[in-house]
Amino acid sequence: GDDNLIPPIYPWTTSSELALFQALIMHKPAGINKHFSMALVTEKLATQLGKDITSEAIWAKLRTMFDLAAVDDREEVIPFPLEEKEFCFPRRDYASLVADKQKDILRDRALGKTTKGGVSRVSADMG
């Protein structure tokens, strides 16, 4: 039934909360690596407590104690852009290689060869 969709509430005790805080000292689940850190916290808690605990149970506990969005905001700014950009080789360094590849593609098409797993299109505009 639908009862399986609701995650079980973990029975937190003083000792399990203490173990959680000790794990958080070493692995802060915030910022760009928060999910990796949470995996380490989950593993450490399961080992210390001697029973399995899910990361969702830990996130639920942390949400009752902290403003997790504010914790994330305090972390470092991501050192690289997240938007995707079209990649092209610098014309001055790679023009002859790209031209050669374009000729190969056109020759293969003329011969009826397909380019499975290879480059199927090389932009004429290399920026």
Summary of the structure (lengths in Angstrom):
residues: 127
radius of gyration: 25.8
end to end distance: 56.8
largest distance: 73.8
contacts: 254
relative contact order: 0.10
helix: 58%
strand: 0%
